[in-house]
Amino acid sequence: MTDFAPEDRLSLGSLLRRFRYRIGVTWFLTLCETGLYALIPLLIGYSIDDLLNGRWAGFQALLILFAVLLAVSIGRRVYDTRAYGTMRVALGRAQFQRRAEAPISVANARVLMGRELVDFLEQQTPEAMSAFVQVIASVVILLTFNHMLALSAGGSAIAIVAIFGMATRAFFRRNAALNAQTEHQINALETRNLKKVSLHFLKLRKQEVRLSDLESFVYGIIFLVLLSMLSFNLWFAATQLDASAGDIFAIVTYSFTFVESSVALPMLMQSLTRLTEITNRINSA
């Protein structure tokens, strides 16, 4: 068991330092898995062209890729469960030792919030790494077909970062309000008073709705940008390029992959905003 030192600030940074080897293995496996995924549309495109011309080389390469991808994916998930479970135990122990005298309502809420740090490393960080690799791979591969396709994708990525950057402070404030209300939950339940419990859940709902409304607005704008890019690339590939059926499939697939992966990046930024507020909260007196 790798415990935290008393002077350690409980944060993503301290988790990365204390468990760097375990996390390093999971990230390496994630990058391998993502790299293999990134090759799938390209090999499918080659397979289409080869099979239409009576050749099997592209299809055989695709089957080999699937087999390797399956082995890496299963291995990563088996390892991840054990590695991140160890981190949750260590973080929970550290939180209890440092806040043993805190009110139960606050202690319980902060332990649950603290687990979000490990959840982020286990779930969202691999997704973000995969998304980043997919975005870069998509732009590079689109560039090999035509520079206009890559410029369309790259421009939409810049627009997404700018859109989310303008909403960061609002996300921080609304996450702080939601977390503050969550800390009152056990106190409200302990009163066994229906009116007070109902009032707590109504306040909690209000904060969740405010956060969800902001998310809906921001992601609506982001999707508009991405779908415009996808529509342009489909039109350009079908009407402006002398491309084969396999090439058009690859272009459209990589453009759609770019859309899916790009959405994960602002989600990562939103999660980091929430975790910044949580880190401040669980390390406060």
Summary of the structure (lengths in Angstrom):
residues: 285
radius of gyration: 23.2
end to end distance: 25.7
largest distance: 75.0
contacts: 913
relative contact order: 0.14
helix: 88%
strand: 0%
